[in-house]
Amino acid sequence: MDDTHALDDRLDELVARYSDDLERGDARPRAAYLAEVPPAARPGLERCLKMIEAGAARTPGAAHPLVPGLALDQYELVREVGRGGMALVWLARDRELDRPVALKILRPGLALEQRHADRFRREALAVARLRHPHVVQIHGAGEAQGYHYLAMEFVAGPSLATALEALPTDREPTAADLARATGIPALGADGRDFEQAVALLVAPLAEALQAAHDLGLVHRDVKPSNVLIHSDGRAVLADFGLAKGGDDPALSLTGDALGTPYYMSPEQAFVSGHTVDHRTDIYSLGVTLYEALAGRRPFDGDSFLEVLESIRATVPPAVRALRPSLSRNASEVVRRCMARDPAQRYASARALHADLDALADGAPTAALRAAGGPLRRLLSELAVMASGQPYEYVSGRRLLGLPLVHVVTGRRYPGQRLRVAKGWFAYGDVGIGVVAGGVVSAGVFTLGAASLGLVTWAALGVGGFVFAGLGVGLVSFAGVSAGVIAVGGMAFGYGAVGGMARGHYAIGGSAHGDYVVSGMRKDQECLDFFHALLPSFLDFGS
């Protein structure tokens, strides 16, 4: 059992124990119970304990723990098969109809708050209205032994998340690999390649989302772990617990936001001030496609907030940059799904379904046609780069392990780390490459506020040939310049030219050196030296 599950169980146990202790009259101060969990989990736990203390709620006591054999109405628990911050999922047997069901049980601590019970009921009502072969069906809902539950269709196969984890990582996966991982032989038939197999698997999910959207429902939590593989070969969409028309900033008992951050749309990641509609599901299905095709998630981070910041502030590399064998057809479908501006995504899940069908058949997609030829794509990319929105481009072509082009532009949010671009041509907050630009840049040809390179243009430059406000180099042209040959307002070098020049050979209004050309002195050897170096630039003594 991992740390998250252990904490969940601990919270449930403390809530139940406090309820029982209070009923017997021997409850300790709340602080004693709070001290048994990490500080981050205490606010949610304290809220529950206060509600119990006020008599507003009561949880199932220790007399009815969730164990195999416990009956909740006609459902007899068999074994736990999954869990999350909101609920536990048990395999159960419907004793009246003699069939297996998945029983989703609201965590006891969460059941204290009406909004969580309302969310459970909302899921039942949402899916009861939504009869679709690619949506997990709900058989019923109820409350028994103090537990709120949903009885759902039991899907014995793996989730898409489990299937993707089973794909090979030491080579590019094939359609046959996906067929084995999902247990759907048809995916590997008819000579399909990997991207066609992925499209064939995911296309029905877009159809299911369209059915939900037609009813005014937005899933809001589309992700691989919510896609289950039925034994008959169907991919089915599960967990409509977040489905509703408006925002729902609900929290779990541990204080975590509901939903999975890796698959959130930018408008979800901003939490407030942005409209969330059916196009958020299109985005999240696009992230699922990205992960399936590229073998990694587009956004990551060491914490929930870091993931949200990544979604808000960055545009991930195109899938072809990570897996060049993919077609432009596949890349454009993912790109259109994951457009930061909802208006630039597919207008409907139905339109996405049509493109996934085309991709599965190896036919051109609407997304590919809309992207146009090289010139149109270039102009589109330049327009996005110039918009000021966060933008990142990584070319699919690589040389010696580095992409030919890596560009990161757009505003950086307060507290966000410097964005590093590495490539043969690189531009970012930090650019490292043969041709590099950015606030800080390093390479052969560099441009930036501070640059290091063979040829450098910068406010502060170090290199072979330097053009800068403050420059140090073999040949340096700068306001303040130092080098073998230095030219600037103030110049220091073996050969120096400037308003104030210091060097072996020096030319300037105020020049000091062994051989000098200034208002008071004109050494012919100094003139000969600079005429030999820059005959078209200096013309002294004529």
CORJOUR-V674565 format. One record per pair of residues at least 4 apart in sequence whose C-alpha atoms are under 8 Angstrom apart, sorted by sequence separation. I is the first residue (numbers start at 1). J is the second residue. D is the distance in Angstrom with one decimal. If there is no record, write none. Layout:
i	j	d
I	J	D
I	J	D
This chain:
i	j	d
1	5	6.2
2	6	6.3
3	7	6.1
4	8	6.2
5	9	6.2
6	10	6.1
7	11	6.1
8	12	6.3
9	13	6.1
10	14	6.2
11	15	6.2
12	16	6.3
13	17	6.0
14	18	6.0
15	19	6.3
16	20	6.3
17	21	5.9
18	22	5.9
19	23	6.3
20	24	6.3
21	25	6.1
22	26	6.1
28	32	6.5
29	33	7.4
30	34	6.3
31	35	6.0
32	36	7.1
33	37	7.8
37	41	6.4
38	42	6.7
39	43	7.9
41	45	6.5
42	46	5.8
43	47	6.2
44	48	6.5
45	49	6.3
46	50	6.1
47	51	6.4
48	52	6.4
49	53	6.1
50	54	6.1
51	55	6.3
52	56	5.8
60	64	6.5
61	65	7.4
66	70	6.7
71	75	5.5
72	76	6.4
83	87	5.9
84	88	6.4
94	98	5.2
95	99	7.3
106	110	6.8
107	111	6.3
108	112	7.1
113	117	6.9
114	118	6.0
115	119	6.1
116	120	6.4
117	121	6.4
118	122	6.0
119	123	6.2
120	124	6.5
121	125	6.2
122	126	5.9
123	127	6.2
124	128	5.9
125	129	6.4
126	130	6.5
127	131	7.1
131	135	7.3
143	147	5.4
144	148	6.7
158	162	6.0
159	163	6.4
160	164	6.1
161	165	6.3
162	166	6.4
163	167	6.8
168	172	7.1
169	173	7.7
173	177	5.9
174	178	6.5
175	179	6.2
176	180	6.3
177	181	6.2
178	182	6.1
179	183	5.6
180	184	6.8
185	189	6.9
188	192	6.3
192	196	5.9
193	197	6.4
194	198	6.3
195	199	6.2
196	200	6.1
197	201	6.2
198	202	6.2
199	203	5.7
200	204	7.8
202	206	7.1
203	207	6.7
204	208	6.2
205	209	6.2
206	210	6.2
207	211	6.5
208	212	6.4
209	213	6.1
210	214	6.0
211	215	6.7
212	216	6.6
213	217	5.0
222	226	6.4
223	227	6.8
229	233	6.5
230	234	5.0
251	255	5.4
252	256	5.4
260	264	6.8
264	268	5.8
265	269	6.2
266	270	6.4
267	271	6.9
268	272	7.8
270	274	6.9
276	280	6.3
277	281	8.0
278	282	7.0
279	283	6.3
280	284	6.3
281	285	6.1
282	286	6.1
283	287	6.4
284	288	6.3
285	289	6.2
286	290	6.1
287	291	6.2
288	292	6.2
289	293	6.0
290	294	5.7
291	295	5.2
292	296	7.4
301	305	8.0
302	306	6.3
303	307	6.4
304	308	6.4
305	309	6.1
306	310	6.1
307	311	6.3
308	312	6.2
309	313	5.9
310	314	5.5
311	315	7.5
317	321	6.2
318	322	7.1
319	323	6.1
320	324	4.5
326	330	6.6
327	331	6.4
328	332	5.9
329	333	6.5
330	334	6.5
331	335	6.1
332	336	6.0
333	337	6.3
334	338	6.1
335	339	6.1
340	344	7.7
341	345	7.1
343	347	7.3
347	351	6.8
348	352	6.7
349	353	6.0
350	354	6.4
351	355	6.5
352	356	6.2
353	357	6.2
354	358	6.3
355	359	6.1
356	360	6.1
357	361	6.3
358	362	6.2
359	363	5.8
364	368	6.5
365	369	6.5
366	370	6.0
367	371	6.2
368	372	6.8
372	376	5.6
373	377	6.1
374	378	6.0
375	379	6.2
376	380	6.1
377	381	6.1
378	382	6.1
379	383	6.1
380	384	6.4
381	385	6.2
382	386	6.1
383	387	6.2
384	388	7.6
385	389	7.3
398	402	5.2
399	403	6.3
412	416	6.3
422	426	5.5
427	431	4.9
432	436	5.5
437	441	5.3
442	446	6.1
447	451	6.3
452	456	6.6
457	461	6.6
462	466	6.5
467	471	6.7
472	476	6.1
477	481	6.2
482	486	5.4
487	491	5.5
492	496	5.6
497	501	5.5
502	506	5.8
507	511	5.6
512	516	6.4
517	521	5.5
518	522	6.2
522	526	7.8
523	527	6.6
524	528	6.1
525	529	6.1
526	530	6.4
527	531	6.0
528	532	6.1
529	533	6.5
530	534	5.7
531	535	4.4
534	538	6.1
535	539	6.9
1	6	6.5
21	26	5.4
22	27	4.8
28	33	7.7
37	42	6.7
51	56	5.2
52	57	5.0
60	65	7.8
71	76	4.3
72	77	7.8
83	88	4.3
93	98	6.6
94	99	5.3
106	111	6.3
111	116	6.2
130	135	7.8
143	148	4.4
144	149	8.0
158	163	6.6
168	173	5.9
173	178	7.4
179	184	4.9
180	185	7.0
187	192	7.5
188	193	8.0
192	197	6.3
212	217	5.1
213	218	6.1
221	226	7.9
222	227	7.9
229	234	5.9
230	235	6.1
251	256	5.6
252	257	6.5
259	264	7.9
264	269	6.2
290	295	7.7
291	296	4.8
301	306	5.0
302	307	7.4
317	322	7.4
319	324	7.7
320	325	7.0
326	331	7.1
339	344	5.9
346	351	6.2
358	363	4.9
359	364	7.0
364	369	7.3
371	376	7.1
372	377	6.2
384	389	7.2
385	390	8.0
398	403	4.1
399	404	6.6
421	426	5.4
422	427	7.9
426	431	5.2
427	432	7.7
431	436	5.1
432	437	7.7
436	441	5.7
437	442	7.8
441	446	6.0
446	451	6.0
451	456	6.3
456	461	6.1
461	466	6.1
466	471	6.0
471	476	5.9
476	481	5.9
481	486	5.5
486	491	5.3
491	496	5.4
496	501	5.3
501	506	5.6
506	511	5.5
511	516	6.3
516	521	6.4
517	522	4.3
522	527	7.9
530	535	7.2
531	536	7.9
21	27	4.6
51	57	5.9
52	58	5.7
64	70	7.9
70	76	5.7
71	77	6.3
82	88	6.1
83	89	5.7
93	99	5.8
94	100	6.1
110	116	6.2
111	117	5.9
131	137	7.2
142	148	6.0
143	149	6.1
167	173	6.3
179	185	5.1
212	218	6.7
229	235	4.7
230	236	6.9
242	248	7.8
251	257	4.9
252	258	6.5
268	274	7.5
290	296	7.5
291	297	4.8
300	306	7.6
301	307	4.7
320	326	5.7
339	345	5.5
346	352	6.1
358	364	6.5
359	365	6.5
371	377	6.0
385	391	6.2
397	403	5.8
398	404	5.4
421	427	5.8
426	432	5.9
431	437	5.3
436	442	6.2
441	447	6.6
446	452	6.7
451	457	7.1
456	462	7.0
461	467	7.0
466	472	6.9
471	477	6.9
476	482	6.4
481	487	6.2
486	492	6.0
491	497	6.0
496	502	6.0
501	507	6.2
506	512	6.2
511	517	6.9
516	522	6.0
517	523	5.9
21	28	7.9
69	76	5.6
70	77	5.5
82	89	4.9
93	100	4.6
94	101	6.5
110	117	7.9
141	148	7.8
142	149	5.6
179	186	7.0
212	219	7.7
228	235	5.7
229	236	6.3
250	257	6.5
251	258	5.8
267	274	5.3
290	297	6.8
291	298	6.9
300	307	5.3
319	326	7.6
320	327	7.3
338	345	6.8
358	365	5.8
384	391	7.1
396	403	6.7
397	404	6.0
421	428	5.2
426	433	5.5
430	437	7.5
431	438	5.4
436	443	5.8
441	448	5.9
446	453	5.7
451	458	5.8
456	463	6.3
461	468	5.6
466	473	5.8
471	478	5.4
476	483	5.8
481	488	5.6
486	493	5.5
491	498	5.5
496	503	5.5
501	508	5.7
506	513	5.9
511	518	6.0
516	523	5.6
531	538	6.4
34	42	5.7
68	76	7.6
69	77	5.2
80	88	7.4
81	89	5.7
82	90	6.9
92	100	5.8
93	101	6.0
127	135	8.0
141	149	5.8
142	150	6.7
179	187	5.1
227	235	6.4
228	236	5.3
249	257	7.1
250	258	6.2
261	269	7.5
267	275	6.7
268	276	6.6
290	298	6.9
299	307	6.4
320	328	7.5
336	344	6.8
337	345	5.2
395	403	5.8
396	404	7.9
420	428	5.8
421	429	7.5
425	433	5.6
426	434	7.8
430	438	5.4
431	439	7.8
435	443	6.1
436	444	7.7
440	448	5.7
445	453	5.8
446	454	7.8
450	458	5.7
455	463	6.3
456	464	7.6
458	466	7.9
460	468	5.8
461	469	7.7
465	473	6.0
466	474	7.8
468	476	7.8
470	478	5.5
471	479	7.7
475	483	5.8
476	484	7.9
478	486	7.9
480	488	5.8
481	489	7.7
485	493	5.6
486	494	7.8
490	498	5.5
491	499	7.8
495	503	5.5
496	504	7.9
500	508	5.8
501	509	7.9
505	513	6.0
506	514	7.9
510	518	6.6
515	523	5.7
530	538	7.0
531	539	7.1
18	27	6.5
68	77	4.9
69	78	6.3
80	89	6.0
81	90	5.3
91	100	6.9
92	101	5.3
127	136	8.0
128	137	7.3
141	150	4.4
168	177	7.7
176	185	7.8
178	187	7.1
179	188	5.4
188	197	6.9
209	218	7.9
227	236	5.6
228	237	6.4
249	258	7.5
267	276	6.2
301	310	7.4
336	345	5.0
337	346	6.2
356	365	7.9
394	403	6.6
395	404	6.1
419	428	6.2
420	429	6.0
421	430	6.1
422	431	6.1
423	432	6.6
424	433	4.7
425	434	6.0
426	435	6.3
427	436	5.6
428	437	6.6
429	438	5.0
430	439	6.0
431	440	6.3
432	441	5.7
433	442	6.5
434	443	4.8
435	444	6.0
436	445	6.3
437	446	5.5
438	447	6.5
439	448	5.0
440	449	6.0
441	450	6.4
442	451	5.7
443	452	6.5
444	453	4.7
445	454	6.0
446	455	6.3
447	456	6.0
448	457	6.6
449	458	5.0
450	459	6.0
451	460	6.3
452	461	6.0
453	462	6.5
454	463	5.0
455	464	5.8
456	465	6.2
457	466	6.1
458	467	6.4
459	468	4.9
460	469	6.0
461	470	6.3
462	471	5.9
463	472	6.6
464	473	5.0
465	474	6.0
466	475	6.2
467	476	6.1
468	477	6.4
469	478	4.9
470	479	5.8
471	480	6.4
472	481	6.1
473	482	6.5
474	483	5.0
475	484	6.1
476	485	6.2
477	486	6.1
478	487	6.4
479	488	4.8
480	489	5.9
481	490	6.1
482	491	5.9
483	492	6.5
484	493	4.9
485	494	6.0
486	495	6.2
487	496	5.8
488	497	6.5
489	498	4.9
490	499	6.0
491	500	6.3
492	501	6.0
493	502	6.5
494	503	4.9
495	504	6.1
496	505	6.2
497	506	5.8
498	507	6.5
499	508	5.1
500	509	6.2
501	510	6.2
502	511	6.0
503	512	6.6
504	513	4.9
505	514	6.3
506	515	6.4
507	516	5.8
508	517	6.7
509	518	5.6
517	526	6.8
67	77	6.9
68	78	4.8
80	90	4.2
81	91	6.3
91	101	6.0
92	102	6.1
127	137	6.5
128	138	6.4
140	150	6.0
141	151	5.9
167	177	6.3
178	188	7.3
187	197	5.2
209	219	7.7
227	237	4.8
228	238	7.0
287	297	7.3
300	310	7.0
336	346	6.5
355	365	5.2
394	404	8.0
395	405	5.2
419	429	5.2
420	430	4.6
421	431	4.9
422	432	4.9
423	433	5.0
424	434	4.9
425	435	4.7
426	436	4.7
427	437	4.5
428	438	4.9
429	439	5.1
430	440	4.8
431	441	4.5
432	442	4.9
433	443	4.9
434	444	4.8
435	445	4.7
436	446	4.7
437	447	4.5
438	448	4.8
439	449	4.8
440	450	4.9
441	451	4.7
442	452	4.7
443	453	4.8
444	454	4.7
445	455	4.8
446	456	4.8
447	457	4.7
448	458	4.8
449	459	4.8
450	460	4.6
451	461	4.8
452	462	4.8
453	463	4.7
454	464	4.4
455	465	4.6
456	466	4.7
457	467	4.7
458	468	4.6
459	469	4.6
460	470	4.8
461	471	4.7
462	472	4.8
463	473	4.7
464	474	4.6
465	475	4.8
466	476	4.5
467	477	4.8
468	478	4.6
469	479	4.8
470	480	4.8
471	481	4.9
472	482	4.8
473	483	4.8
474	484	5.1
475	485	4.7
476	486	4.8
477	487	4.7
478	488	4.8
479	489	4.9
480	490	4.8
481	491	4.7
482	492	4.7
483	493	4.9
484	494	4.9
485	495	4.7
486	496	4.8
487	497	4.7
488	498	4.8
489	499	4.9
490	500	4.9
491	501	4.8
492	502	4.9
493	503	4.9
494	504	5.0
495	505	4.7
496	506	4.8
497	507	4.8
498	508	4.9
499	509	5.1
500	510	4.7
501	511	4.7
502	512	5.1
503	513	5.0
504	514	5.0
505	515	4.9
506	516	4.8
507	517	4.7
508	518	5.4
509	519	6.4
515	525	6.7
516	526	6.0
517	527	7.4
34	45	7.1
66	77	7.9
67	78	7.9
68	79	5.8
79	90	5.6
80	91	6.1
91	102	4.9
92	103	6.2
106	117	7.7
127	138	6.4
139	150	7.7
140	151	5.1
167	178	6.8
176	187	7.1
177	188	7.8
226	237	6.0
227	238	6.1
287	298	7.0
299	310	6.2
320	331	6.2
355	366	6.3
394	405	5.8
395	406	6.5
408	419	7.0
418	429	5.6
419	430	6.2
420	431	6.0
421	432	6.2
422	433	5.8
423	434	7.5
424	435	6.2
425	436	5.8
426	437	6.3
427	438	5.4
428	439	7.3
429	440	6.4
430	441	5.6
431	442	6.3
432	443	5.8
433	444	7.2
434	445	6.1
435	446	5.8
436	447	6.3
437	448	5.4
438	449	7.0
439	450	6.3
440	451	5.7
441	452	6.3
442	453	5.6
443	454	7.1
444	455	6.2
445	456	5.9
446	457	6.2
447	458	5.6
448	459	7.0
449	460	6.0
450	461	5.7
451	462	6.2
452	463	5.5
453	464	6.7
454	465	6.0
455	466	5.8
456	467	5.9
457	468	5.6
458	469	6.8
459	470	6.1
460	471	5.8
461	472	6.2
462	473	5.5
463	474	6.8
464	475	6.1
465	476	5.8
466	477	5.9
467	478	5.6
468	479	6.9
469	480	6.4
470	481	6.0
471	482	6.2
472	483	5.5
473	484	7.2
474	485	6.4
475	486	5.9
476	487	6.1
477	488	5.7
478	489	7.2
479	490	6.3
480	491	6.0
481	492	6.1
482	493	5.6
483	494	7.2
484	495	6.2
485	496	5.9
486	497	6.2
487	498	5.7
488	499	7.1
489	500	6.3
490	501	6.0
491	502	6.2
492	503	5.8
493	504	7.4
494	505	6.2
495	506	5.9
496	507	6.3
497	508	5.7
498	509	7.3
499	510	6.2
500	511	5.8
501	512	6.3
502	513	6.0
503	514	7.4
504	515	6.2
505	516	5.9
506	517	6.3
507	518	5.9
515	526	5.2
34	46	6.9
67	79	7.6
78	90	6.9
79	91	5.4
90	102	5.8
91	103	6.1
138	150	7.1
139	151	5.4
140	152	7.1
175	187	6.2
176	188	4.4
226	238	5.0
268	280	7.6
299	311	6.5
319	331	5.9
355	367	7.4
393	405	7.5
394	406	4.5
408	420	7.7
418	430	6.8
420	432	7.7
424	436	7.8
434	446	7.9
444	456	8.0
446	458	7.9
449	461	8.0
454	466	7.9
456	468	7.6
458	470	8.0
459	471	7.9
461	473	7.8
464	476	7.8
465	477	8.0
466	478	7.5
499	511	7.9
77	90	6.5
78	91	5.5
79	92	7.2
89	102	6.5
90	103	5.1
138	151	5.9
139	152	5.3
175	188	4.8
176	189	7.9
187	200	7.2
226	239	6.3
267	280	7.6
318	331	6.7
393	406	5.6
394	407	6.6
408	421	6.4
498	511	8.0
527	540	6.5
77	91	6.3
78	92	5.0
89	103	5.5
90	104	6.4
106	120	7.6
124	138	6.4
138	152	4.2
139	153	6.8
164	178	7.8
167	181	6.7
187	201	7.4
392	406	7.4
393	407	5.1
407	421	6.1
527	541	7.4
18	33	7.8
77	92	4.4
78	93	7.0
89	104	4.4
90	105	7.7
137	152	5.8
138	153	6.1
163	178	7.4
166	181	5.9
265	280	5.6
319	334	7.8
337	352	7.9
392	407	5.5
393	408	6.6
406	421	5.6
30	46	7.4
76	92	5.2
77	93	6.6
88	104	5.7
89	105	6.2
124	140	7.3
136	152	7.1
137	153	5.3
178	194	7.6
264	280	7.6
391	407	7.9
392	408	4.4
406	422	6.0
75	92	5.9
76	93	5.2
87	104	6.3
88	105	5.2
124	141	6.7
136	153	6.0
164	181	7.3
175	192	6.4
242	259	7.7
299	316	7.1
318	335	7.2
391	408	5.7
392	409	6.5
406	423	5.4
75	93	5.5
76	94	6.6
87	105	5.4
88	106	6.6
163	181	4.8
175	193	5.4
176	194	8.0
221	239	7.9
265	283	5.9
298	316	5.6
390	408	7.6
391	409	5.3
405	423	5.4
406	424	7.8
407	425	8.0
409	427	7.7
14	33	6.8
30	49	7.2
75	94	4.7
76	95	7.1
87	106	4.5
88	107	6.6
163	182	5.5
174	193	6.4
175	194	4.3
178	197	7.4
221	240	7.7
264	283	7.8
265	284	6.3
298	317	7.6
390	409	6.0
391	410	5.9
403	422	7.6
404	423	5.5
405	424	6.0
406	425	6.4
407	426	5.7
408	427	6.0
409	428	6.0
507	526	8.0
74	94	5.8
75	95	6.2
86	106	6.3
87	107	5.0
121	141	7.5
174	194	4.8
175	195	7.7
178	198	7.8
264	284	6.1
389	409	7.7
390	410	4.2
402	422	7.1
403	423	5.0
404	424	4.8
405	425	4.8
406	426	4.9
407	427	4.8
408	428	4.6
409	429	7.8
506	526	7.2
74	95	5.5
86	107	6.1
173	194	6.8
175	196	7.8
219	240	5.5
221	242	6.7
263	284	5.2
388	409	7.4
389	410	4.7
390	411	5.9
402	423	5.2
403	424	6.5
404	425	6.0
405	426	5.9
406	427	6.5
407	428	5.9
408	429	7.4
505	526	5.5
74	96	6.4
160	182	7.3
175	197	5.5
219	241	7.8
220	242	5.9
249	271	7.8
333	355	7.2
388	410	4.4
389	411	6.2
390	412	7.3
402	424	6.8
175	198	7.8
219	242	6.1
220	243	6.1
333	356	7.9
387	410	7.4
388	411	5.9
86	110	7.3
158	182	6.8
218	242	8.0
219	243	4.4
263	287	5.9
385	409	6.3
386	410	7.8
505	529	7.7
157	182	7.8
218	243	5.1
219	244	7.2
263	288	7.3
294	319	5.5
315	340	8.0
385	410	6.9
11	37	7.7
124	150	7.0
157	183	7.9
217	243	5.8
218	244	5.7
293	319	7.1
294	320	7.7
10	37	7.7
217	244	5.4
218	245	6.3
120	148	7.9
216	244	7.8
217	245	6.1
294	322	6.0
120	149	7.8
208	237	7.5
216	245	6.7
247	276	7.4
290	319	6.5
294	323	5.8
330	359	6.8
7	37	7.6
15	45	7.4
19	49	7.9
120	150	7.4
205	235	7.2
246	276	7.5
293	323	7.9
329	359	7.0
18	49	7.1
22	53	7.4
117	148	7.2
204	235	7.3
205	236	6.9
336	367	6.6
205	237	6.6
245	277	7.3
333	365	7.5
15	48	7.2
19	52	6.4
202	235	7.4
293	326	7.9
11	45	7.0
15	49	6.7
19	53	8.0
201	235	6.7
333	367	5.5
262	297	7.4
329	364	6.5
332	367	5.5
333	368	7.3
495	530	8.0
111	147	7.6
262	298	8.0
329	365	6.4
332	368	5.6
111	148	7.2
223	260	7.8
262	299	6.0
221	259	5.7
262	300	6.7
270	308	7.8
329	367	7.4
19	58	6.3
108	147	6.8
220	259	7.6
221	260	6.7
269	308	5.4
329	368	5.5
332	371	7.3
19	59	6.6
107	147	8.0
223	263	6.2
269	309	7.7
328	368	7.1
20	61	6.1
106	147	6.8
222	263	7.1
19	61	7.2
20	62	7.8
105	147	6.7
106	148	5.5
221	263	7.5
269	311	6.7
270	312	6.8
16	59	5.8
105	148	5.8
106	149	6.2
221	264	7.4
261	304	6.7
269	312	6.3
15	59	7.2
16	60	6.3
17	61	7.1
105	149	4.4
220	264	7.9
290	334	6.3
16	61	5.4
17	62	7.3
104	149	5.4
105	150	6.6
262	307	6.5
266	311	5.8
289	334	6.7
16	62	6.7
103	149	6.4
104	150	5.1
261	307	6.4
262	308	7.8
265	311	7.4
266	312	5.4
103	150	5.7
104	151	6.5
182	229	6.7
261	308	6.3
264	311	7.7
287	334	7.6
60	108	6.9
103	151	4.7
104	152	7.5
183	231	7.8
286	334	5.4
59	108	5.9
102	151	5.9
103	152	6.2
184	233	5.3
286	335	7.9
59	109	7.1
101	151	6.2
102	152	5.0
183	233	7.3
287	337	8.0
101	152	5.7
102	153	6.0
286	337	4.9
287	338	6.9
59	111	7.5
101	153	5.4
102	154	4.7
285	337	7.5
286	338	5.7
59	112	7.0
100	153	7.9
101	154	4.6
102	155	7.8
58	112	6.8
100	154	6.2
283	337	5.0
284	338	7.7
57	112	5.5
282	337	5.8
283	338	4.9
57	113	8.0
282	338	7.7
283	339	7.5
218	277	6.7
222	281	6.3
52	112	7.9
218	278	5.4
220	280	6.7
221	281	7.5
48	109	6.6
51	112	7.4
217	278	7.7
220	281	5.9
223	284	6.7
48	110	8.0
219	281	6.5
222	284	5.6
223	285	6.9
280	342	7.7
283	345	7.6
91	154	7.5
161	224	4.6
162	225	7.4
218	281	6.9
221	284	7.5
222	285	6.1
279	342	6.2
282	345	7.6
45	109	7.8
48	112	6.5
160	224	4.8
161	225	4.9
223	287	7.9
224	288	6.1
282	346	7.3
48	113	7.8
159	224	6.8
160	225	5.9
213	278	6.4
223	288	5.9
159	225	5.4
160	226	7.6
161	227	7.7
222	288	7.9
279	345	7.2
282	348	7.7
159	226	6.9
160	227	5.4
279	346	7.6
282	349	6.3
159	227	5.5
160	228	6.1
279	347	7.3
159	228	4.2
160	229	6.9
279	348	7.2
134	204	6.6
158	228	6.0
159	229	5.8
278	348	7.7
282	352	7.8
72	143	7.7
73	144	6.2
134	205	6.5
157	228	6.6
158	229	5.5
72	144	5.2
157	229	4.9
158	230	8.0
209	281	7.6
324	396	5.5
72	145	6.7
135	208	6.5
155	228	6.8
156	229	7.7
157	230	5.3
321	394	5.9
323	396	7.6
324	397	7.3
134	208	5.8
155	229	7.0
156	230	6.5
157	231	5.8
266	340	6.5
321	395	5.5
322	396	7.0
72	147	8.0
133	208	8.0
155	230	5.5
156	231	6.6
265	340	7.9
315	390	6.4
317	392	6.4
318	393	7.2
320	395	7.9
321	396	3.7
132	208	6.6
155	231	7.3
206	282	7.9
314	390	5.2
315	391	5.1
316	392	6.3
317	393	5.7
318	394	6.9
320	396	5.4
321	397	7.2
8	85	7.2
313	390	5.5
314	391	6.1
315	392	5.2
316	393	7.7
317	394	5.4
318	395	8.0
5	83	7.9
314	392	6.9
315	393	7.9
318	396	7.9
132	211	7.5
206	285	7.9
64	145	7.0
130	211	7.2
130	212	6.5
60	145	6.7
130	215	7.8
60	146	5.0
129	215	8.0
59	146	6.4
60	147	6.9
202	289	7.8
126	217	7.3
198	289	7.7
16	108	7.6
15	108	7.6
16	109	7.8
15	109	6.0
198	292	7.1
12	107	7.0
198	293	7.4
12	108	6.0
12	109	5.6
11	109	7.2
195	293	6.6
313	411	8.0
194	293	8.0
313	412	6.8
134	234	6.7
136	236	5.9
313	413	6.8
134	235	6.2
135	236	4.9
136	237	5.9
134	236	4.2
135	237	4.7
136	238	5.3
133	236	7.4
134	237	6.0
135	238	6.2
136	239	7.9
309	416	7.7
127	240	7.0
126	240	7.1
123	239	7.6
123	240	5.4
126	243	7.1
123	241	4.6
122	241	6.9
123	242	7.3
123	243	6.8
120	241	6.5
122	243	7.6
119	241	6.3
122	244	7.9
119	242	7.4
169	295	7.9
164	292	6.5
164	295	7.8
195	326	7.1
115	250	8.0
195	330	7.0
210	348	7.2
210	349	5.1
209	349	6.3
210	350	5.8
110	252	7.1
207	349	6.7
110	253	6.1
206	349	5.3
207	350	6.2
109	253	6.8
206	350	6.7
206	352	6.6
207	353	6.0
206	353	5.2
204	353	7.2
203	353	5.4
203	356	5.3
202	356	7.6
203	357	6.3
200	356	7.1
199	356	5.3
200	357	6.8
199	357	6.9
199	359	6.2
200	360	5.2
199	360	5.1
198	360	7.7
196	359	6.0
197	360	6.5
195	359	7.7
196	360	4.1
195	360	7.4
196	361	6.8
86	252	6.1
196	362	6.8
85	252	6.0
86	253	7.9
85	253	7.5
85	254	7.6
86	258	8.0
85	258	8.0
44	252	7.7
45	253	6.5
44	253	4.9
45	254	7.6
44	254	5.9
44	255	6.0
41	253	7.3
42	254	7.7
43	255	7.5
41	254	4.7
40	254	7.2
41	255	6.4
40	255	7.4
11	253	7.9
8	254	7.6
